[in-house]
Amino acid sequence: MLGMARTTAPPEGRALEAASSLEVRWILPGHLPGAGWLAGSAPETESREDAYLLSPDVSGLSVKVRGGRALEVKVFRGSPGILDVPGRARGRMQYWQKWSFPFGPPWQGSTAPESWRRIRKRRWTCRFALTGGARCAAEVTEIRTGHQDWWTLGLEAAGPAERLRTALEATAAVVFTQAVPGDMELRLDDSMSYAEWIRSRS
């Protein structure tokens, strides 16, 4: 059974164990069409700035400083195929493994090395839980970088490996019960990870 759930953040000040996830994301230019259509009521909201490592460019690896407080390293582990919600969305599902550590960036204020790309985010997140220990987050995010506006919709499933695809597909079915505002269909060409998007723009 799929239902709403809230999760708590891990304690500050200690490294996390490796976490595996199955994700799909779409990133589009322009202003966010509105988070009100996102399934569920009273989504969590968060504003922060992340910094992504641009150089060296290592395929399949994403490194970022999250909100100036944690260093996150993600490794791409392959794709089980395409998520297809007819008339609503088609996207590439991707397996990732992530490690997170407490971290303070070596730069201060607005100055950052050229090898890093800073991105401001405002995010709305709804969390879902399924039987079998799987869970999935659906989030809509406003992005501001290089004086340009973008927005993204992402689904991220976590839990037992054998339940990840079921959790992701079940959450997508709920999220896309309603069309994206403007009857927009999310395309395969717009489906990519943050790391892929940043490299494509660099």
C-alpha positions as CSV (number, residue, x, y, z in Angstrom):
1,M,0.0,0.0,0.0
2,L,1.2,3.5,-0.9
3,G,0.8,6.3,1.7
4,M,2.3,9.5,2.9
5,A,5.1,9.4,5.4
6,R,7.6,11.7,7.0
7,T,11.2,10.9,7.6
8,T,13.7,12.5,9.8
9,A,17.2,13.8,8.9
10,P,20.2,11.8,10.0
11,P,22.1,13.2,13.0
12,E,24.6,16.0,12.2
13,G,28.3,15.5,12.7
14,R,28.8,11.9,11.5
15,A,29.4,10.2,8.2
16,L,26.5,8.2,6.7
17,E,26.7,4.7,5.4
18,A,26.4,4.2,1.7
19,A,22.8,4.5,0.5
20,S,21.4,3.1,-2.7
21,S,18.5,4.7,-4.7
22,L,16.6,4.5,-7.9
23,E,15.9,7.9,-9.4
24,V,14.3,9.7,-12.3
25,R,14.6,13.4,-13.0
26,W,13.4,16.0,-15.5
27,I,15.1,19.4,-15.8
28,L,13.5,22.2,-17.8
29,P,14.2,25.9,-18.5
30,G,12.0,28.7,-17.3
31,H,10.0,29.3,-14.2
32,L,8.4,26.6,-12.1
33,P,4.8,26.0,-13.1
34,G,3.8,25.6,-9.5
35,A,4.2,23.0,-6.8
36,G,0.5,22.8,-5.9
37,W,-0.2,19.9,-8.3
38,L,2.4,17.7,-6.6
39,A,0.6,14.8,-5.0
40,G,0.0,15.0,-1.2
41,S,-0.9,17.9,1.0
42,A,1.5,20.3,2.9
43,P,4.8,19.2,1.2
44,E,8.0,19.9,3.0
45,T,9.8,23.1,1.8
46,E,13.5,23.9,1.8
47,S,15.7,26.6,0.4
48,R,19.5,26.1,0.1
49,E,22.5,26.5,-2.2
50,D,24.5,23.5,-3.4
51,A,27.9,23.5,-5.2
52,Y,28.6,20.9,-7.8
53,L,32.1,19.8,-8.8
54,L,32.8,20.5,-12.5
55,S,36.4,19.6,-12.8
56,P,37.8,16.9,-13.0
57,D,34.9,15.6,-15.2
58,V,34.5,12.0,-14.2
59,S,31.7,10.2,-16.0
60,G,29.2,8.5,-13.7
61,L,30.3,10.4,-10.7
62,S,28.5,13.4,-9.0
63,V,30.2,15.4,-6.2
64,K,28.5,18.3,-4.4
65,V,28.6,20.3,-1.2
66,R,25.0,20.3,0.0
67,G,23.9,23.5,1.7
68,G,27.4,24.2,2.8
69,R,27.2,21.5,5.4
70,A,27.7,18.1,3.8
71,L,29.9,16.6,1.1
72,E,27.9,14.1,-1.1
73,V,29.5,11.7,-3.5
74,K,27.2,9.7,-5.8
75,V,28.2,6.9,-8.2
76,F,26.0,5.9,-11.2
77,R,25.2,2.1,-11.0
78,G,23.3,1.7,-14.3
79,S,19.7,1.9,-15.5
80,P,16.8,-0.6,-15.5
81,G,15.1,1.2,-18.4
82,I,12.5,3.9,-19.1
83,L,9.7,5.1,-16.8
84,D,6.7,5.5,-19.0
85,V,3.5,7.2,-17.8
86,P,1.4,7.5,-21.0
87,G,0.5,11.1,-21.8
88,R,2.3,12.4,-18.8
89,A,6.0,11.6,-18.7
90,R,8.9,9.4,-20.0
91,G,12.2,9.4,-18.1
92,R,15.4,7.4,-17.6
93,M,15.5,5.5,-14.4
94,Q,19.0,5.5,-12.8
95,Y,20.5,3.5,-9.9
96,W,22.9,5.5,-7.7
97,Q,24.9,4.8,-4.6
98,K,25.6,7.8,-2.3
99,W,27.9,8.6,0.6
100,S,27.5,11.8,2.7
101,F,29.9,13.3,5.2
102,P,29.9,16.5,7.4
103,F,31.8,19.1,5.5
104,G,32.5,22.8,5.4
105,P,33.6,24.3,2.0
106,P,37.0,25.9,2.0
107,W,35.6,29.1,0.3
108,Q,33.6,31.8,2.0
109,G,30.7,34.1,0.9
110,S,30.1,34.4,-2.8
111,T,33.5,33.3,-3.9
112,A,34.0,29.8,-5.1
113,P,36.7,28.1,-7.3
114,E,35.9,27.9,-11.1
115,S,35.8,24.1,-10.8
116,W,32.6,24.4,-8.8
117,R,29.1,25.4,-10.0
118,R,26.8,27.0,-7.4
119,I,23.1,26.4,-7.7
120,R,20.3,28.0,-5.6
121,K,17.3,25.8,-4.9
122,R,13.8,26.1,-3.5
123,R,12.3,22.7,-3.1
124,W,8.9,21.1,-2.3
125,T,9.0,17.5,-1.3
126,C,6.3,14.8,-0.6
127,R,7.4,11.5,0.9
128,F,5.6,8.2,0.3
129,A,6.0,4.8,2.0
130,L,5.2,1.3,0.8
131,T,4.9,-2.0,2.5
132,G,8.2,-3.9,2.5
133,G,10.3,-1.1,3.7
134,A,10.5,0.9,0.5
135,R,10.0,4.6,0.3
136,C,10.0,7.3,-2.3
137,A,10.3,11.1,-2.4
138,A,8.7,13.3,-5.0
139,E,10.2,16.8,-5.3
140,V,9.7,19.9,-7.4
141,T,12.5,22.4,-7.3
142,E,13.1,25.9,-8.5
143,I,16.7,26.3,-9.7
144,R,18.7,29.5,-10.2
145,T,22.2,29.5,-11.7
146,G,24.1,31.9,-13.9
147,H,21.2,34.4,-13.7
148,Q,18.9,31.8,-15.4
149,D,15.8,30.1,-14.0
150,W,15.2,26.4,-14.4
151,W,12.9,23.9,-12.6
152,T,13.1,20.1,-12.0
153,L,10.8,17.3,-11.0
154,G,12.5,14.3,-9.4
155,L,11.5,10.9,-7.9
156,E,13.9,9.1,-5.6
157,A,13.2,5.6,-4.3
158,A,15.1,4.0,-1.4
159,G,15.0,0.8,0.6
160,P,15.4,-2.9,-0.3
161,A,16.9,-3.2,-3.7
162,E,14.2,-5.6,-5.0
163,R,11.5,-3.0,-4.1
164,L,13.0,0.2,-5.6
165,R,11.4,-0.1,-9.0
166,T,8.0,-0.9,-7.6
167,A,8.2,2.1,-5.2
168,L,9.3,4.5,-8.0
169,E,6.6,3.3,-10.4
170,A,3.8,3.4,-7.8
171,T,4.8,6.9,-6.7
172,A,4.9,8.1,-10.3
173,A,1.4,6.7,-10.8
174,V,0.2,8.9,-7.9
175,V,2.2,12.0,-8.8
176,F,0.9,11.9,-12.4
177,T,-2.7,11.3,-11.5
178,Q,-3.0,15.0,-12.4
179,A,-1.2,16.5,-15.4
180,V,1.7,18.9,-15.1
181,P,0.3,22.4,-15.3
182,G,-0.3,23.5,-18.9
183,D,-0.8,19.8,-19.9
184,M,3.0,19.6,-20.3
185,E,4.3,16.2,-21.1
186,L,7.8,15.5,-19.6
187,R,10.0,14.2,-22.3
188,L,12.8,11.7,-22.4
189,D,15.1,14.4,-23.8
190,D,14.6,16.4,-20.6
191,S,15.3,13.4,-18.3
192,M,18.8,13.5,-16.8
193,S,20.6,13.7,-13.5
194,Y,21.9,17.0,-12.0
195,A,25.4,15.9,-12.9
196,E,24.5,15.3,-16.5
197,W,22.7,18.6,-16.7
198,I,25.6,20.6,-15.2
199,R,28.1,19.0,-17.6
200,S,25.9,19.7,-20.6
201,R,25.9,23.4,-19.7
202,S,29.6,23.6,-19.0
